[in-house]
Amino acid sequence: MTAATQSLEKGFITTSVDTVINWARTGSLWPMTFGLACCAVEMMHAGAARYDLDRFGIVFRPSPRQSDLMIVAGTLCNKMAPALRKVYDQMPEPRWVLSMGSCANGGGYYHYSYSVVRGCDRIVPVDIYVPGCPPTAEALLYGLIQMQNKIKRTNTIARARQLEQAHG
C-alpha cells in the first residue's frame, strides 16, 4: 500500500492551495456570452441538449459581474469594440477570454473592411482561440476543455499578488 492510499484511508490528502482553487474554478466556468454574428448560433447549440455544457459546470450568465469567462463569438465591429472592453472591465478577476470563429480571431472574411476590428485580441487579451467559420459546437467544446486545462496550470496566488501590485 502506498503512502497516498494510506492518507486517503485516514481521510486527508496533501496538495497545494493553488491546485484546489484551480480545480474548483475549472468545474464552474460561468461564461458571459458576447454573441455578435453567426458563431453565436453555434454557441447556443453547444449550450443546448445535445452537447449540454452544464455537465461540465459551464453555465451561461446574463451579467458580466457574475462571469469569469467571456466568449466572443462573431465579427467585432469598430462601434462594438468599446462595449466589448467595457463588459470585459466589469468582469471580476480572474477572468478569461475565448475568441470563437475566424471573424473574432482575425477579422475573417471581413478582414479588409473599414468597419471591422481585425481580431478581438486588439481590444481584450485572449486566452484561447477557436478557429472555424463558424466553428462547430464540438470545436467550442474542445476550446472550453482547453480553457479548463489552462486554468489548471495557472498559479492563482502569484497571479493575485501581481494584480494587487499592478493596481495598487
C-alpha positions, 0 to 999 in steps of 0.5 A: 500500500502506498503512502497516498492510499494510506492518507486517503484511508485516514481521510486527508490528502496533501496538495497545494492551495493553488491546485484546489482553487484551480480545480474548483474554478475549472468545474464552474466556468460561468461564461458571459456570452458576447454573441455578435454574428453567426458563431453565436448560433453555434454557441447556443447549440453547444449550450443546448441538449445535445452537447449540454455544457452544464455537465461540465459546470459551464453555465451561461450568465446574463451579467458580466459581474457574475462571469469569469469567462467571456466568449466572443463569438462573431465579427467585432465591429469598430462601434462594438469594440468599446462595449466589448472592453467595457463588459470585459472591465466589469468582469471580476478577476480572474477572468478569461477570454475565448475568441470563437470563429475566424471573424473574432480571431482575425477579422475573417472574411471581413478582414479588409473592411473599414468597419471591422476590428481585425481580431478581438485580441486588439481590444481584450487579451485572449486566452484561447482561440477557436478557429472555424467559420463558424466553428462547430459546437464540438470545436467550442467544446474542445476550446472550453476543455482547453480553457479548463486545462489552462486554468489548471496550470495557472498559479492563482496566488502569484497571479493575485499578488501581481494584480494587487501590485499592478493596481495598487 
